[in-house]
């Protein structure tokens, strides 16, 4: 799935959910939704680190995977809402560079 296709897919699902539950979405909603999803992912990560039982770990890994998908999906929706060209931004942020020990990281854009 391409980024734009994934963003449209996630947005379509959220639109249906929002309408069904009377949720008004605005700029602040999109950011707070990301924060909520990241909090859930963090909680699941911490739960996974504490697990010793393989059965519990398998269940938590499944939930962790779902939380990862929620974070990515909501990030796509947030970026789309604000007109961010994710492809170009991802290429710029994660470009392979010839780093040398002691080089300063580039300033964030």
PLY file of the C-alpha trace (Angstrom):
ply
format ascii 1.0
element vertex 109
property float x
property float y
property float z
element edge 108
property int vertex1
property int vertex2
end_header
0.00 0.00 0.00
1.37 3.42 -0.98
1.50 6.21 1.63
-1.26 8.26 0.02
-3.42 5.16 -0.38
-2.80 4.20 3.26
-3.67 7.73 4.40
-6.93 7.70 2.43
-7.79 4.24 3.76
-7.20 5.29 7.38
-9.09 8.55 6.90
-12.07 6.73 5.38
-12.25 4.37 8.34
-11.96 7.21 10.84
-14.58 9.27 9.04
-17.13 6.46 9.31
-16.26 5.93 12.99
-16.44 9.65 13.77
-19.83 10.02 12.10
-21.21 6.94 13.87
-20.09 8.28 17.26
-20.73 12.00 16.73
-17.05 12.92 16.98
-16.11 16.38 15.71
-12.55 16.42 14.41
-10.47 19.59 14.22
-6.77 20.48 14.31
-6.49 19.87 18.05
-8.33 16.55 17.83
-5.81 15.14 15.34
-2.85 15.98 17.57
-4.50 14.74 20.76
-5.53 11.51 19.02
-1.87 10.91 18.12
-0.91 11.49 21.75
-3.55 9.01 22.92
-2.38 6.34 20.49
1.26 6.86 21.40
0.34 6.51 25.07
-1.37 3.19 24.36
1.66 1.98 22.41
3.95 2.99 25.27
1.78 1.15 27.80
1.81 -1.99 25.66
5.59 -1.77 25.26
6.05 -1.55 29.02
3.67 -4.49 29.54
5.66 -6.58 27.03
8.92 -5.93 28.86
7.43 -7.33 32.08
6.01 -10.55 30.56
7.63 -13.90 31.24
4.89 -16.24 30.02
5.14 -17.05 26.28
1.33 -17.17 26.03
0.94 -13.72 27.56
3.79 -12.40 25.43
2.14 -13.64 22.23
-1.14 -11.90 23.13
0.65 -8.70 24.07
2.73 -8.75 20.88
-0.50 -8.96 18.90
-1.91 -5.96 20.78
1.41 -4.13 20.40
1.23 -4.67 16.63
-2.29 -3.21 16.59
-1.10 -0.21 18.59
1.78 0.31 16.12
-0.78 0.31 13.31
-2.91 2.86 15.21
0.04 5.19 15.64
1.06 4.93 11.98
-2.52 5.27 10.72
-3.23 8.30 12.87
0.11 9.86 11.86
-0.94 9.45 8.22
-4.29 11.09 8.96
-2.65 13.94 10.88
-0.14 14.60 8.09
-2.85 14.47 5.44
-5.06 16.86 7.44
-2.24 19.41 7.54
-1.19 18.89 3.91
2.20 17.35 4.74
3.95 15.62 1.85
5.07 12.59 3.84
7.03 10.99 1.03
9.37 13.96 0.66
9.57 14.47 4.43
10.42 10.80 5.05
13.08 10.89 2.35
14.63 14.00 3.92
14.43 12.80 7.54
15.70 9.28 6.96
18.16 9.85 4.11
21.29 7.74 4.31
24.23 10.05 4.91
27.94 9.50 5.20
28.10 10.24 8.95
31.46 10.42 10.64
32.00 10.05 14.37
31.49 13.39 16.06
29.43 14.91 13.23
26.59 17.06 14.50
23.10 15.96 13.58
21.37 18.28 11.09
18.91 20.76 12.53
15.33 19.54 12.57
13.07 21.14 9.99
0 1
1 2
2 3
3 4
4 5
5 6
6 7
7 8
8 9
9 10
10 11
11 12
12 13
13 14
14 15
15 16
16 17
17 18
18 19
19 20
20 21
21 22
22 23
23 24
24 25
25 26
26 27
27 28
28 29
29 30
30 31
31 32
32 33
33 34
34 35
35 36
36 37
37 38
38 39
39 40
40 41
41 42
42 43
43 44
44 45
45 46
46 47
47 48
48 49
49 50
50 51
51 52
52 53
53 54
54 55
55 56
56 57
57 58
58 59
59 60
60 61
61 62
62 63
63 64
64 65
65 66
66 67
67 68
68 69
69 70
70 71
71 72
72 73
73 74
74 75
75 76
76 77
77 78
78 79
79 80
80 81
81 82
82 83
83 84
84 85
85 86
86 87
87 88
88 89
89 90
90 91
91 92
92 93
93 94
94 95
95 96
96 97
97 98
98 99
99 100
100 101
101 102
102 103
103 104
104 105
105 106
106 107
107 108
